[in-house]
Amino acid sequence: MPAMEPGRVCIKTAGRDAGARCVVLRREGGNFAIVAQAFRKKKKERKVSMRHLEPLDVKVDISSEENILQVLKG
């Protein structure tokens, strides 16, 4: 299982956004992460529980918002 480091692409497994892709921006506390999700044509940051994320083998460079949006939409 891939580690939950910044830039890791994940699938949300619970909640109203279940099945949506997201990118981990940073870890917050022990069991939470701040993730970026596609929201219309921009990114939206949310705090989610690590238990509700399934990491994928894909990792992106989070220094550019364009990189994040490209991965989330495609």
C-alpha positions in Angstrom: 0.0 0.0 0.0 1.5 3.4 -1.0 2.3 5.9 1.8 0.0 9.0 2.3 2.5 11.7 1.5 1.8 15.0 -0.2 1.0 14.6 -3.9 -0.5 11.1 -3.5 -3.7 10.6 -5.6 -6.5 8.9 -3.7 -10.0 7.7 -4.1 -12.5 8.8 -1.5 -14.3 5.7 -0.1 -17.0 7.3 2.1 -19.2 10.3 2.4 -21.1 12.2 -0.3 -17.9 12.4 -2.5 -17.3 8.6 -2.4 -15.7 7.5 -5.6 -14.2 10.9 -6.4 -10.4 11.4 -6.9 -8.4 13.7 -4.7 -4.8 14.7 -4.1 -3.2 14.8 -0.6 -1.8 18.3 0.0 -0.6 17.8 3.6 -1.3 15.7 6.7 -3.1 17.3 9.6 -2.9 15.8 13.0 -2.7 12.0 13.3 -5.6 10.8 11.4 -6.6 13.6 9.0 -5.3 15.0 5.7 -6.0 18.1 3.7 -7.0 17.1 0.2 -7.7 18.9 -3.1 -10.8 18.0 -5.0 -12.1 19.2 -8.4 -14.9 21.7 -7.8 -16.3 23.1 -11.1 -13.2 24.5 -12.8 -11.0 25.1 -9.7 -9.7 23.1 -6.8 -11.4 22.9 -3.4 -9.5 21.9 -0.2 -11.2 19.7 2.4 -10.2 18.0 5.6 -10.9 14.3 5.5 -10.2 11.3 7.6 -7.3 9.1 6.4 -9.6 6.0 6.9 -11.8 7.4 4.1 -9.0 7.5 1.5 -7.7 4.7 -0.7 -4.3 5.6 -2.1 -3.4 4.9 -5.7 0.1 4.3 -7.2 0.0 7.8 -8.8 1.9 10.7 -7.3 1.9 14.3 -8.7 3.9 17.5 -8.2 1.7 19.7 -6.0 3.7 22.9 -6.6 1.4 23.8 -9.5 -2.4 24.0 -9.3 -2.6 23.1 -13.0 -0.9 19.7 -12.3 -3.5 19.0 -9.6 -6.5 19.9 -11.7 -5.2 17.9 -14.7 -4.9 14.8 -12.6 -8.3 15.3 -10.9 -10.2 15.8 -14.2 -8.5 13.1 -16.2 
